[in-house]
Amino acid sequence: MLDMKPACERCDVPLPAAAHGAFICSHECTFCAQCADEFDEVCPNCRGELVDRPTRRK
């Protein structure tokens, strides 16, 4: 199951599982949209592609 991290790993902005605006890589590193844009959608940890994280209902 996908690990739905509750906040951006860089700026700590909240990223609720039911909300849009979170980006993840294949290793489940998690960033907000603003940080993902600043990284040009490339994970700074593993260099993988950052993509929209799916939402999850409560």
Buried (B, 14 or more C-beta within 10 A) or exposed (E): EEEBBEBBBBEEBEBBBEEEBBBBBEEEBBBBBBBBEEBEBEBBEEEBEBEEBEEEEE
